[in-house]
C-alpha cells in the first residue's frame, strides 16, 4: 500500500497551486515524495487501521448493523483527523515539509484540507478492509489489489478535501 501513496502525495506537491506541500530540496525523492512518505502512510494505515477495527468491533456489538458500522466509520475518520492535525503541526515544526499560503493553511503549520482528507480516507477504511479480508486468491494478490484501491481512496479524498477547502480553479 505504501508505495501507491506517492501518487496522492504527488497531487499534494505538484497538483495544486495554493496550499501546496513543499518538501526540503535536499530530500531523496520517489516521484515528488521523500522516501519516508510511503513508510509513513504504511505506518498510519497500521496504526489508525487498528483503531478503526477495534472501534468497529465495539460499535457493532453495541449497535448492530449499519448503525454501528456507520458510527465506527465516523469515529475512525474523526480519530484520523485528530491524528493528522497533530502530525501536520509537528512535521512542519520539524521541517519535514511546509505549505505555500492558501485558504486552508493555518499559520503556515497546518493545512485543513490534509486533515479533512485523512478524515475521508479513514471514513472509508472499514469497507475497504472488509473487502480485502474477504478477497479470494493469494494474500499477495489481495494486498496489491486493495493497496491500489486504498491509494485511490487516498487520492480521491485529497482531491475532494482540497476542492472543499480551496476550490478547484486553474
SEDO-278425 format. One record per atom (N, C-alpha, C): atom name; chain; residue in one letter; x, y, z; residue number from 0. Coordinates in Angstrom, 3 decimals. Layout:
<pts>
{pt "CA","A","A",{X,Y,Z},NUM}
...
</pts>
This chain:
<pts>
{pt "N","A","X",{0.827,-1.190,0.000},0}
{pt "CA","A","X",{0.000,0.000,0.000},0}
{pt "C","A","X",{0.869,1.251,0.000},0}
{pt "N","A","X",{1.930,1.250,0.800},1}
{pt "CA","A","X",{2.737,2.451,0.973},1}
{pt "C","A","X",{3.264,3.014,-0.333},1}
{pt "N","A","X",{3.721,2.152,-1.235},2}
{pt "CA","A","X",{4.314,2.643,-2.480},2}
{pt "C","A","X",{3.274,3.363,-3.340},2}
{pt "N","A","X",{2.028,2.939,-3.270},3}
{pt "CA","A","X",{0.975,3.594,-4.044},3}
{pt "C","A","X",{0.665,5.001,-3.519},3}
{pt "N","A","X",{1.062,5.298,-2.288},4}
{pt "CA","A","X",{0.764,6.604,-1.695},4}
{pt "C","A","X",{1.570,7.737,-2.319},4}
{pt "N","A","X",{2.546,7.417,-3.156},5}
{pt "CA","A","X",{3.298,8.500,-3.799},5}
{pt "C","A","X",{2.429,9.264,-4.793},5}
{pt "N","A","X",{1.385,8.644,-5.309},6}
{pt "CA","A","X",{0.521,9.339,-6.268},6}
{pt "C","A","X",{-0.363,10.395,-5.602},6}
{pt "N","A","X",{-1.034,10.084,-4.478},7}
{pt "CA","A","X",{-1.747,11.169,-3.779},7}
{pt "C","A","X",{-0.795,12.242,-3.265},7}
{pt "N","A","X",{0.399,11.840,-2.840},8}
{pt "CA","A","X",{1.365,12.825,-2.364},8}
{pt "C","A","X",{1.842,13.707,-3.519},8}
{pt "N","A","X",{1.946,13.135,-4.701},9}
{pt "CA","A","X",{2.294,13.928,-5.885},9}
{pt "C","A","X",{1.232,15.001,-6.120},9}
{pt "N","A","X",{-0.022,14.634,-5.902},10}
{pt "CA","A","X",{-1.111,15.599,-6.034},10}
{pt "C","A","X",{-0.939,16.747,-5.045},10}
{pt "N","A","X",{-0.543,16.440,-3.799},11}
{pt "CA","A","X",{-0.332,17.486,-2.798},11}
{pt "C","A","X",{0.839,18.401,-3.149},11}
{pt "N","A","X",{1.869,17.842,-3.788},12}
{pt "CA","A","X",{3.081,18.623,-4.046},12}
{pt "C","A","X",{3.099,19.292,-5.412},12}
{pt "N","A","X",{2.466,18.688,-6.392},13}
{pt "CA","A","X",{2.548,19.210,-7.759},13}
{pt "C","A","X",{1.199,19.589,-8.367},13}
{pt "N","A","X",{0.117,19.064,-7.813},14}
{pt "CA","A","X",{-1.184,19.241,-8.438},14}
{pt "C","A","X",{-1.923,20.508,-8.071},14}
{pt "N","A","X",{-1.517,21.155,-6.997},15}
{pt "CA","A","X",{-2.228,22.330,-6.514},15}
{pt "C","A","X",{-1.318,23.549,-6.544},15}
{pt "N","A","X",{-1.932,24.714,-6.681},16}
{pt "CA","A","X",{-1.147,25.959,-6.632},16}
{pt "C","A","X",{-1.160,26.562,-5.243},16}
{pt "N","A","X",{-2.337,26.735,-4.690},17}
{pt "CA","A","X",{-2.461,27.275,-3.326},17}
{pt "C","A","X",{-2.374,26.116,-2.340},17}
{pt "N","A","X",{-1.858,26.387,-1.164},18}
{pt "CA","A","X",{-1.758,25.403,-0.083},18}
{pt "C","A","X",{-0.999,24.154,-0.525},18}
{pt "N","A","X",{-0.019,24.340,-1.346},19}
{pt "CA","A","X",{0.776,23.233,-1.880},19}
{pt "C","A","X",{1.820,22.800,-0.849},19}
{pt "N","A","X",{1.992,21.477,-0.698},20}
{pt "CA","A","X",{3.008,20.957,0.214},20}
{pt "C","A","X",{4.377,21.087,-0.445},20}
{pt "N","A","X",{5.362,21.525,0.341},21}
{pt "CA","A","X",{6.720,21.722,-0.163},21}
{pt "C","A","X",{7.678,20.951,0.730},21}
{pt "N","A","X",{8.456,20.053,0.132},22}
{pt "CA","A","X",{9.474,19.301,0.864},22}
{pt "C","A","X",{10.815,19.995,0.713},22}
{pt "N","A","X",{11.726,19.814,1.672},23}
{pt "CA","A","X",{13.074,20.392,1.527},23}
{pt "C","A","X",{13.758,19.864,0.264},23}
{pt "N","A","X",{14.532,20.709,-0.370},24}
{pt "CA","A","X",{15.172,20.350,-1.642},24}
{pt "C","A","X",{16.238,19.271,-1.471},24}
{pt "N","A","X",{16.700,19.043,-0.276},25}
{pt "CA","A","X",{17.784,18.087,-0.053},25}
{pt "C","A","X",{17.317,16.641,0.075},25}
{pt "N","A","X",{16.018,16.403,0.099},26}
{pt "CA","A","X",{15.484,15.055,0.284},26}
{pt "C","A","X",{15.626,14.216,-0.983},26}
{pt "N","A","X",{15.977,12.930,-0.814},27}
{pt "CA","A","X",{15.926,11.988,-1.930},27}
{pt "C","A","X",{14.458,11.760,-2.263},27}
{pt "N","A","X",{14.128,11.686,-3.549},28}
{pt "CA","A","X",{12.719,11.651,-3.951},28}
{pt "C","A","X",{12.362,10.385,-4.715},28}
{pt "N","A","X",{11.113,10.016,-4.576},29}
{pt "CA","A","X",{10.474,8.979,-5.358},29}
{pt "C","A","X",{9.257,9.653,-5.964},29}
{pt "N","A","X",{9.286,9.924,-7.260},30}
{pt "CA","A","X",{8.336,10.789,-7.950},30}
{pt "C","A","X",{8.535,12.189,-7.368},30}
{pt "N","A","X",{7.665,12.686,-6.531},31}
{pt "CA","A","X",{7.882,14.002,-5.903},31}
{pt "C","A","X",{7.933,13.900,-4.384},31}
{pt "N","A","X",{7.925,12.674,-3.863},32}
{pt "CA","A","X",{7.834,12.450,-2.426},32}
{pt "C","A","X",{9.168,11.991,-1.851},32}
{pt "N","A","X",{9.501,12.466,-0.659},33}
{pt "CA","A","X",{10.670,11.907,0.020},33}
{pt "C","A","X",{10.459,10.414,0.277},33}
{pt "N","A","X",{11.527,9.702,0.450},34}
{pt "CA","A","X",{11.455,8.252,0.603},34}
{pt "C","A","X",{10.669,7.805,1.836},34}
{pt "N","A","X",{10.525,8.691,2.821},35}
{pt "CA","A","X",{9.805,8.294,4.030},35}
{pt "C","A","X",{8.286,8.369,3.887},35}
{pt "N","A","X",{7.765,8.976,2.834},36}
{pt "CA","A","X",{6.313,9.131,2.693},36}
{pt "C","A","X",{5.590,7.781,2.560},36}
{pt "N","A","X",{6.048,6.853,1.700},37}
{pt "CA","A","X",{5.358,5.553,1.659},37}
{pt "C","A","X",{5.398,4.816,3.005},37}
{pt "N","A","X",{6.521,4.912,3.693},38}
{pt "CA","A","X",{6.624,4.282,5.009},38}
{pt "C","A","X",{5.693,4.947,6.015},38}
{pt "N","A","X",{5.598,6.260,5.961},39}
{pt "CA","A","X",{4.703,6.981,6.868},39}
{pt "C","A","X",{3.252,6.586,6.634},39}
{pt "N","A","X",{2.853,6.444,5.367},40}
{pt "CA","A","X",{1.480,6.027,5.077},40}
{pt "C","A","X",{1.239,4.589,5.535},40}
{pt "N","A","X",{2.218,3.722,5.331},41}
{pt "CA","A","X",{2.059,2.337,5.785},41}
{pt "C","A","X",{1.887,2.289,7.301},41}
{pt "N","A","X",{2.677,3.075,8.020},42}
{pt "CA","A","X",{2.554,3.135,9.483},42}
{pt "C","A","X",{1.196,3.709,9.899},42}
{pt "N","A","X",{0.746,4.740,9.201},43}
{pt "CA","A","X",{-0.550,5.349,9.529},43}
{pt "C","A","X",{-1.687,4.355,9.310},43}
{pt "N","A","X",{-1.598,3.576,8.244},44}
{pt "CA","A","X",{-2.654,2.600,7.974},44}
{pt "C","A","X",{-2.671,1.525,9.052},44}
{pt "N","A","X",{-1.501,1.075,9.471},45}
{pt "CA","A","X",{-1.449,0.064,10.538},45}
{pt "C","A","X",{-1.978,0.651,11.849},45}
{pt "N","A","X",{-1.489,1.812,12.211},46}
{pt "CA","A","X",{-1.872,2.433,13.479},46}
{pt "C","A","X",{-3.356,2.807,13.507},46}
{pt "N","A","X",{-3.787,3.575,12.530},47}
{pt "CA","A","X",{-5.176,4.042,12.526},47}
{pt "C","A","X",{-6.139,2.954,12.070},47}
{pt "N","A","X",{-5.661,2.031,11.243},48}
{pt "CA","A","X",{-6.488,0.902,10.845},48}
{pt "C","A","X",{-6.810,0.004,12.023},48}
{pt "N","A","X",{-5.821,-0.203,12.898},49}
{pt "CA","A","X",{-6.055,-0.987,14.107},49}
{pt "C","A","X",{-7.129,-0.327,14.973},49}
{pt "N","A","X",{-7.014,0.970,15.150},50}
{pt "CA","A","X",{-8.013,1.708,15.933},50}
{pt "C","A","X",{-9.387,1.560,15.283},50}
{pt "N","A","X",{-9.440,1.698,13.967},51}
{pt "CA","A","X",{-10.722,1.572,13.255},51}
{pt "C","A","X",{-11.335,0.187,13.461},51}
{pt "N","A","X",{-10.517,-0.850,13.377},52}
{pt "CA","A","X",{-11.043,-2.209,13.560},52}
{pt "C","A","X",{-11.517,-2.444,15.001},52}
{pt "N","A","X",{-10.774,-1.941,15.968},53}
{pt "CA","A","X",{-11.179,-2.098,17.370},53}
{pt "C","A","X",{-12.467,-1.321,17.659},53}
{pt "N","A","X",{-12.509,-0.081,17.188},54}
{pt "CA","A","X",{-13.712,0.738,17.386},54}
{pt "C","A","X",{-14.893,0.105,16.654},54}
{pt "N","A","X",{-14.628,-0.414,15.451},55}
{pt "CA","A","X",{-15.690,-1.094,14.700},55}
{pt "C","A","X",{-16.245,-2.283,15.457},55}
{pt "N","A","X",{-15.375,-3.065,16.085},56}
{pt "CA","A","X",{-15.834,-4.209,16.870},56}
{pt "C","A","X",{-16.687,-3.790,18.051},56}
{pt "N","A","X",{-16.273,-2.728,18.716},57}
{pt "CA","A","X",{-17.027,-2.234,19.881},57}
{pt "C","A","X",{-18.375,-1.663,19.456},57}
{pt "N","A","X",{-18.353,-0.827,18.416},58}
{pt "CA","A","X",{-19.587,-0.164,17.973},58}
{pt "C","A","X",{-20.609,-1.163,17.434},58}
{pt "N","A","X",{-20.166,-2.154,16.667},59}
{pt "CA","A","X",{-21.134,-3.088,16.088},59}
{pt "C","A","X",{-21.695,-4.051,17.123},59}
{pt "N","A","X",{-20.999,-4.246,18.241},60}
{pt "CA","A","X",{-21.580,-5.036,19.333},60}
{pt "C","A","X",{-22.666,-4.235,20.042},60}
{pt "N","A","X",{-22.403,-2.961,20.227},61}
{pt "CA","A","X",{-23.356,-2.084,20.932},61}
{pt "C","A","X",{-24.557,-1.751,20.049},61}
{pt "N","A","X",{-24.293,-1.407,18.777},62}
{pt "CA","A","X",{-25.332,-1.074,17.809},62}
{pt "C","A","X",{-25.147,-1.959,16.581},62}
{pt "N","A","X",{-25.861,-3.073,16.526},63}
{pt "CA","A","X",{-25.675,-3.983,15.395},63}
{pt "C","A","X",{-26.137,-3.362,14.068},63}
{pt "N","A","X",{-25.571,-3.879,13.007},64}
{pt "CA","A","X",{-25.993,-3.471,11.665},64}
{pt "C","A","X",{-25.323,-2.208,11.185},64}
{pt "N","A","X",{-26.049,-1.514,10.323},65}
{pt "CA","A","X",{-25.493,-0.335,9.672},65}
{pt "C","A","X",{-25.268,0.835,10.629},65}
{pt "N","A","X",{-26.038,0.914,11.688},66}
{pt "CA","A","X",{-25.846,2.000,12.658},66}
{pt "C","A","X",{-24.464,1.902,13.297},66}
{pt "N","A","X",{-24.128,0.722,13.782},67}
{pt "CA","A","X",{-22.819,0.512,14.383},67}
{pt "C","A","X",{-21.695,0.707,13.385},67}
{pt "N","A","X",{-21.887,0.206,12.180},68}
{pt "CA","A","X",{-20.871,0.357,11.123},68}
{pt "C","A","X",{-20.673,1.838,10.789},68}
{pt "N","A","X",{-21.755,2.569,10.652},69}
{pt "CA","A","X",{-21.666,3.998,10.339},69}
{pt "C","A","X",{-21.003,4.791,11.456},69}
{pt "N","A","X",{-21.355,4.498,12.702},70}
{pt "CA","A","X",{-20.729,5.177,13.834},70}
{pt "C","A","X",{-19.241,4.845,13.914},70}
{pt "N","A","X",{-18.891,3.603,13.646},71}
{pt "CA","A","X",{-17.481,3.199,13.659},71}
{pt "C","A","X",{-16.705,3.921,12.559},71}
{pt "N","A","X",{-17.305,4.064,11.397},72}
{pt "CA","A","X",{-16.646,4.778,10.302},72}
{pt "C","A","X",{-16.431,6.242,10.667},72}
{pt "N","A","X",{-17.447,6.872,11.268},73}
{pt "CA","A","X",{-17.309,8.272,11.692},73}
{pt "C","A","X",{-16.238,8.424,12.774},73}
{pt "N","A","X",{-16.224,7.512,13.736},74}
{pt "CA","A","X",{-15.217,7.565,14.796},74}
{pt "C","A","X",{-13.813,7.348,14.228},74}
{pt "N","A","X",{-13.692,6.454,13.273},75}
{pt "CA","A","X",{-12.394,6.210,12.631},75}
{pt "C","A","X",{-11.916,7.442,11.891},75}
{pt "N","A","X",{-12.809,8.076,11.166},76}
{pt "CA","A","X",{-12.451,9.296,10.446},76}
{pt "C","A","X",{-12.071,10.422,11.388},76}
{pt "N","A","X",{-12.814,10.568,12.474},77}
{pt "CA","A","X",{-12.508,11.628,13.445},77}
{pt "C","A","X",{-11.166,11.381,14.122},77}
{pt "N","A","X",{-10.884,10.141,14.464},78}
{pt "CA","A","X",{-9.594,9.802,15.073},78}
{pt "C","A","X",{-8.450,10.119,14.117},78}
{pt "N","A","X",{-8.616,9.759,12.856},79}
{pt "CA","A","X",{-7.583,10.035,11.857},79}
{pt "C","A","X",{-7.385,11.533,11.651},79}
{pt "N","A","X",{-8.468,12.298,11.698},80}
{pt "CA","A","X",{-8.355,13.750,11.519},80}
{pt "C","A","X",{-7.582,14.381,12.668},80}
{pt "N","A","X",{-7.858,13.965,13.898},81}
{pt "CA","A","X",{-7.129,14.494,15.051},81}
{pt "C","A","X",{-5.655,14.103,14.958},81}
{pt "N","A","X",{-5.392,12.863,14.607},82}
{pt "CA","A","X",{-4.014,12.396,14.453},82}
{pt "C","A","X",{-3.291,13.176,13.351},82}
{pt "N","A","X",{-3.970,13.407,12.240},83}
{pt "CA","A","X",{-3.363,14.155,11.125},83}
{pt "C","A","X",{-3.086,15.598,11.515},83}
{pt "N","A","X",{-3.981,16.215,12.277},84}
{pt "CA","A","X",{-3.761,17.596,12.709},84}
{pt "C","A","X",{-2.498,17.689,13.562},84}
{pt "N","A","X",{-2.329,16.741,14.468},85}
{pt "CA","A","X",{-1.116,16.734,15.304},85}
{pt "C","A","X",{0.121,16.496,14.451},85}
{pt "N","A","X",{0.036,15.544,13.545},86}
{pt "CA","A","X",{1.168,15.234,12.672},86}
{pt "C","A","X",{1.548,16.421,11.805},86}
{pt "N","A","X",{0.568,17.115,11.269},87}
{pt "CA","A","X",{0.841,18.262,10.408},87}
{pt "C","A","X",{1.639,19.332,11.142},87}
{pt "N","A","X",{1.197,19.671,12.336},88}
{pt "CA","A","X",{1.894,20.702,13.112},88}
{pt "C","A","X",{3.305,20.246,13.447},88}
{pt "N","A","X",{3.453,19.017,13.910},89}
{pt "CA","A","X",{4.778,18.512,14.282},89}
{pt "C","A","X",{5.706,18.397,13.076},89}
{pt "N","A","X",{5.182,17.952,11.940},90}
{pt "CA","A","X",{6.016,17.802,10.743},90}
{pt "C","A","X",{6.498,19.152,10.227},90}
{pt "N","A","X",{5.645,20.156,10.263},91}
{pt "CA","A","X",{6.058,21.495,9.833},91}
{pt "C","A","X",{7.088,22.058,10.809},91}
{pt "N","A","X",{6.864,21.867,12.105},92}
{pt "CA","A","X",{7.831,22.359,13.101},92}
{pt "C","A","X",{9.175,21.640,12.967},92}
{pt "N","A","X",{9.155,20.356,12.587},93}
{pt "CA","A","X",{10.388,19.589,12.390},93}
{pt "C","A","X",{11.020,19.845,11.018},93}
{pt "N","A","X",{10.334,20.639,10.211},94}
{pt "CA","A","X",{10.795,20.999,8.858},94}
{pt "C","A","X",{10.862,19.805,7.909},94}
{pt "N","A","X",{9.934,18.850,8.112},95}
{pt "CA","A","X",{9.816,17.756,7.163},95}
{pt "C","A","X",{9.149,18.254,5.892},95}
{pt "N","A","X",{8.228,19.203,6.051},96}
{pt "CA","A","X",{7.582,19.858,4.917},96}
{pt "C","A","X",{7.007,21.176,5.379},96}
{pt "N","A","X",{6.557,21.955,4.423},97}
{pt "CA","A","X",{5.894,23.227,4.709},97}
{pt "C","A","X",{4.772,23.383,3.689},97}
{pt "N","A","X",{4.016,24.465,3.824},98}
{pt "CA","A","X",{2.916,24.724,2.898},98}
{pt "C","A","X",{3.021,26.122,2.329},98}
{pt "N","A","X",{2.667,26.243,1.072},99}
{pt "CA","A","X",{2.519,27.565,0.483},99}
{pt "C","A","X",{1.204,28.147,0.999},99}
{pt "N","A","X",{1.073,29.468,0.998},100}
{pt "CA","A","X",{-0.162,30.067,1.519},100}
{pt "C","A","X",{-1.408,29.596,0.759},100}
{pt "N","A","X",{-2.494,29.510,1.485},101}
{pt "CA","A","X",{-3.784,29.120,0.925},101}
{pt "C","A","X",{-4.871,29.350,1.962},101}
{pt "N","A","X",{-6.121,29.247,1.522},102}
{pt "CA","A","X",{-7.245,29.476,2.420},102}
{pt "C","A","X",{-7.293,28.467,3.563},102}
{pt "N","A","X",{-6.829,27.246,3.309},103}
{pt "CA","A","X",{-6.947,26.197,4.326},103}
{pt "C","A","X",{-5.697,26.037,5.177},103}
{pt "N","A","X",{-4.692,26.878,4.974},104}
{pt "CA","A","X",{-3.456,26.770,5.750},104}
{pt "C","A","X",{-3.538,27.704,6.956},104}
{pt "N","A","X",{-3.392,27.139,8.137},105}
{pt "CA","A","X",{-3.469,27.904,9.380},105}
{pt "C","A","X",{-2.053,28.168,9.873},105}
{pt "N","A","X",{-1.688,29.431,9.934},106}
{pt "CA","A","X",{-0.395,29.882,10.439},106}
{pt "C","A","X",{0.781,29.088,9.872},106}
{pt "N","A","X",{0.733,28.744,8.615},107}
{pt "CA","A","X",{1.794,28.021,7.916},107}
{pt "C","A","X",{2.150,26.683,8.553},107}
{pt "N","A","X",{1.319,26.160,9.437},108}
{pt "CA","A","X",{1.666,24.934,10.150},108}
{pt "C","A","X",{0.690,23.785,9.926},108}
{pt "N","A","X",{-0.516,24.081,9.483},109}
{pt "CA","A","X",{-1.488,23.016,9.290},109}
{pt "C","A","X",{-2.381,23.335,8.105},109}
{pt "N","A","X",{-2.510,22.356,7.224},110}
{pt "CA","A","X",{-3.404,22.503,6.081},110}
{pt "C","A","X",{-4.687,21.732,6.385},110}
{pt "N","A","X",{-5.786,22.454,6.485},111}
{pt "CA","A","X",{-7.052,21.806,6.826},111}
{pt "C","A","X",{-7.505,20.803,5.779},111}
{pt "N","A","X",{-7.130,21.028,4.526},112}
{pt "CA","A","X",{-7.540,20.062,3.502},112}
{pt "C","A","X",{-6.849,18.713,3.719},112}
{pt "N","A","X",{-5.656,18.697,4.280},113}
{pt "CA","A","X",{-4.976,17.432,4.577},113}
{pt "C","A","X",{-5.652,16.743,5.756},113}
{pt "N","A","X",{-6.047,17.501,6.759},114}
{pt "CA","A","X",{-6.761,16.943,7.914},114}
{pt "C","A","X",{-8.094,16.351,7.456},114}
{pt "N","A","X",{-8.818,17.087,6.624},115}
{pt "CA","A","X",{-10.097,16.580,6.099},115}
{pt "C","A","X",{-9.889,15.356,5.225},115}
{pt "N","A","X",{-8.818,15.343,4.455},116}
{pt "CA","A","X",{-8.531,14.179,3.604},116}
{pt "C","A","X",{-8.321,12.928,4.464},116}
{pt "N","A","X",{-7.619,13.064,5.581},117}
{pt "CA","A","X",{-7.438,11.917,6.472},117}
{pt "C","A","X",{-8.777,11.455,7.047},117}
{pt "N","A","X",{-9.658,12.402,7.342},118}
{pt "CA","A","X",{-10.993,12.023,7.800},118}
{pt "C","A","X",{-11.693,11.169,6.746},118}
{pt "N","A","X",{-11.676,11.625,5.499},119}
{pt "CA","A","X",{-12.350,10.885,4.426},119}
{pt "C","A","X",{-11.702,9.531,4.165},119}
{pt "N","A","X",{-10.367,9.478,4.233},120}
{pt "CA","A","X",{-9.661,8.212,3.986},120}
{pt "C","A","X",{-10.091,7.169,5.008},120}
{pt "N","A","X",{-10.069,7.528,6.281},121}
{pt "CA","A","X",{-10.383,6.530,7.296},121}
{pt "C","A","X",{-11.878,6.389,7.536},121}
{pt "N","A","X",{-12.672,7.273,6.984},122}
{pt "CA","A","X",{-14.115,7.059,6.920},122}
{pt "C","A","X",{-14.392,5.845,6.033},122}
{pt "N","A","X",{-13.596,5.684,4.989},123}
{pt "CA","A","X",{-13.776,4.565,4.061},123}
{pt "C","A","X",{-12.905,3.357,4.343},123}
{pt "N","A","X",{-12.128,3.386,5.423},124}
{pt "CA","A","X",{-11.201,2.289,5.694},124}
{pt "C","A","X",{-11.913,0.964,5.953},124}
{pt "N","A","X",{-12.920,0.948,6.812},125}
{pt "CA","A","X",{-13.566,-0.309,7.196},125}
{pt "C","A","X",{-14.188,-1.052,6.015},125}
{pt "N","A","X",{-14.924,-0.385,5.118},126}
{pt "CA","A","X",{-15.442,-1.130,3.964},126}
{pt "C","A","X",{-14.341,-1.693,3.056},126}
{pt "N","A","X",{-13.272,-0.930,2.858},127}
{pt "CA","A","X",{-12.171,-1.420,2.023},127}
{pt "C","A","X",{-11.492,-2.600,2.706},127}
{pt "N","A","X",{-11.259,-2.502,4.011},128}
{pt "CA","A","X",{-10.599,-3.589,4.726},128}
{pt "C","A","X",{-11.455,-4.849,4.725},128}
{pt "N","A","X",{-12.763,-4.709,4.878},129}
{pt "CA","A","X",{-13.618,-5.906,4.888},129}
{pt "C","A","X",{-13.591,-6.599,3.521},129}
{pt "N","A","X",{-13.506,-5.832,2.451},130}
{pt "CA","A","X",{-13.387,-6.435,1.118},130}
{pt "C","A","X",{-12.014,-7.086,0.935},130}
{pt "N","A","X",{-10.985,-6.459,1.487},131}
{pt "CA","A","X",{-9.643,-7.039,1.446},131}
{pt "C","A","X",{-9.624,-8.382,2.173},131}
{pt "N","A","X",{-10.203,-8.426,3.364},132}
{pt "CA","A","X",{-10.196,-9.650,4.164},132}
{pt "C","A","X",{-10.987,-10.773,3.484},132}
{pt "N","A","X",{-12.028,-10.418,2.730},133}
{pt "CA","A","X",{-12.858,-11.419,2.061},133}
{pt "C","A","X",{-12.382,-11.752,0.652},133}
{pt "N","A","X",{-11.329,-11.104,0.192},134}
{pt "CA","A","X",{-10.856,-11.283,-1.181},134}
{pt "C","A","X",{-10.305,-12.690,-1.389},134}
{pt "N","A","X",{-10.743,-13.318,-2.470},135}
{pt "CA","A","X",{-10.212,-14.626,-2.829},135}
{pt "C","A","X",{-8.838,-14.488,-3.461},135}
{pt "N","A","X",{-8.185,-15.591,-3.652},136}
{pt "CA","A","X",{-6.845,-15.545,-4.222},136}
{pt "C","A","X",{-5.799,-15.485,-3.136},136}
{pt "N","A","X",{-4.575,-15.247,-3.542},137}
{pt "CA","A","X",{-3.478,-15.208,-2.577},137}
{pt "C","A","X",{-3.487,-13.895,-1.806},137}
{pt "N","A","X",{-2.826,-13.892,-0.670},138}
{pt "CA","A","X",{-2.713,-12.662,0.120},138}
{pt "C","A","X",{-1.901,-11.618,-0.631},138}
{pt "N","A","X",{-0.914,-12.043,-1.419},139}
{pt "CA","A","X",{-0.141,-11.093,-2.216},139}
{pt "C","A","X",{-1.041,-10.384,-3.219},139}
{pt "N","A","X",{-1.882,-11.143,-3.913},140}
{pt "CA","A","X",{-2.820,-10.553,-4.864},140}
{pt "C","A","X",{-3.760,-9.577,-4.165},140}
{pt "N","A","X",{-4.335,-10.009,-3.042},141}
{pt "CA","A","X",{-5.272,-9.153,-2.304},141}
{pt "C","A","X",{-4.576,-7.895,-1.792},141}
{pt "N","A","X",{-3.341,-8.027,-1.328},142}
{pt "CA","A","X",{-2.599,-6.884,-0.804},142}
{pt "C","A","X",{-2.309,-5.864,-1.894},142}
{pt "N","A","X",{-1.869,-6.331,-3.035},143}
{pt "CA","A","X",{-1.587,-5.405,-4.143},143}
{pt "C","A","X",{-2.880,-4.767,-4.643},143}
{pt "N","A","X",{-3.913,-5.587,-4.816},144}
{pt "CA","A","X",{-5.193,-5.070,-5.322},144}
{pt "C","A","X",{-5.777,-4.016,-4.385},144}
{pt "N","A","X",{-5.876,-4.347,-3.108},145}
{pt "CA","A","X",{-6.508,-3.407,-2.177},145}
{pt "C","A","X",{-5.557,-2.311,-1.723},145}
{pt "N","A","X",{-4.265,-2.498,-1.892},146}
{pt "CA","A","X",{-3.322,-1.387,-1.714},146}
{pt "C","A","X",{-3.579,-0.316,-2.755},146}
{pt "N","A","X",{-3.806,-0.761,-3.994},147}
{pt "CA","A","X",{-4.123,0.186,-5.069},147}
{pt "C","A","X",{-5.497,0.824,-4.844},147}
{pt "N","A","X",{-6.458,0.043,-4.387},148}
{pt "CA","A","X",{-7.792,0.592,-4.097},148}
{pt "C","A","X",{-7.701,1.636,-2.986},148}
{pt "N","A","X",{-6.940,1.326,-1.941},149}
{pt "CA","A","X",{-6.802,2.262,-0.829},149}
{pt "C","A","X",{-6.075,3.528,-1.269},149}
{pt "N","A","X",{-5.065,3.389,-2.120},150}
{pt "CA","A","X",{-4.376,4.570,-2.652},150}
{pt "C","A","X",{-5.339,5.418,-3.484},150}
{pt "N","A","X",{-6.239,4.765,-4.220},151}
{pt "CA","A","X",{-7.272,5.501,-4.944},151}
{pt "C","A","X",{-8.194,6.246,-3.995},151}
{pt "N","A","X",{-8.501,5.622,-2.861},152}
{pt "CA","A","X",{-9.309,6.286,-1.829},152}
{pt "C","A","X",{-8.564,7.499,-1.282},152}
{pt "N","A","X",{-7.264,7.362,-1.046},153}
{pt "CA","A","X",{-6.465,8.489,-0.565},153}
{pt "C","A","X",{-6.459,9.602,-1.601},153}
{pt "N","A","X",{-6.213,9.249,-2.864},154}
{pt "CA","A","X",{-6.162,10.237,-3.944},154}
{pt "C","A","X",{-7.489,10.990,-4.056},154}
{pt "N","A","X",{-8.597,10.246,-4.076},155}
{pt "CA","A","X",{-9.914,10.876,-4.161},155}
{pt "C","A","X",{-10.226,11.732,-2.943},155}
{pt "N","A","X",{-9.797,11.287,-1.776},156}
{pt "CA","A","X",{-10.027,12.047,-0.545},156}
{pt "C","A","X",{-9.251,13.353,-0.549},156}
{pt "N","A","X",{-7.995,13.304,-1.003},157}
{pt "CA","A","X",{-7.183,14.526,-1.090},157}
{pt "C","A","X",{-7.817,15.500,-2.078},157}
{pt "N","A","X",{-8.233,14.995,-3.220},158}
{pt "CA","A","X",{-8.851,15.844,-4.237},158}
{pt "C","A","X",{-10.153,16.458,-3.731},158}
{pt "N","A","X",{-10.994,15.647,-3.089},159}
{pt "CA","A","X",{-12.275,16.145,-2.578},159}
{pt "C","A","X",{-12.064,17.166,-1.450},159}
{pt "N","A","X",{-11.149,16.867,-0.530},160}
{pt "CA","A","X",{-10.893,17.797,0.577},160}
{pt "C","A","X",{-10.313,19.113,0.055},160}
{pt "N","A","X",{-9.425,19.031,-0.922},161}
{pt "CA","A","X",{-8.848,20.260,-1.489},161}
{pt "C","A","X",{-9.955,21.085,-2.166},161}
{pt "N","A","X",{-10.829,20.409,-2.899},162}
{pt "CA","A","X",{-11.923,21.120,-3.568},162}
{pt "C","A","X",{-12.850,21.794,-2.556},162}
{pt "N","A","X",{-13.088,21.139,-1.422},163}
{pt "CA","A","X",{-13.951,21.728,-0.392},163}
{pt "C","A","X",{-13.319,22.960,0.262},163}
{pt "N","A","X",{-12.012,22.906,0.530},164}
{pt "CA","A","X",{-11.360,23.974,1.266},164}
{pt "C","A","X",{-10.725,25.050,0.378},164}
{pt "N","A","X",{-10.215,24.680,-0.756},165}
{pt "CA","A","X",{-9.508,25.633,-1.613},165}
{pt "C","A","X",{-10.233,25.890,-2.924},165}
{pt "N","A","X",{-11.100,24.991,-3.339},166}
{pt "CA","A","X",{-11.752,25.116,-4.637},166}
{pt "C","A","X",{-10.828,24.623,-5.731},166}
{pt "N","A","X",{-11.395,24.144,-6.800},167}
{pt "CA","A","X",{-10.595,23.657,-7.929},167}
{pt "C","A","X",{-10.625,24.696,-9.034},167}
{pt "N","A","X",{-9.695,25.604,-9.001},168}
{pt "CA","A","X",{-9.619,26.646,-10.025},168}
{pt "C","A","X",{-8.231,26.581,-10.660},168}
{pt "N","A","X",{-8.137,26.923,-11.920},169}
{pt "CA","A","X",{-6.829,26.869,-12.583},169}
{pt "C","A","X",{-5.858,27.919,-12.116},169}
</pts>
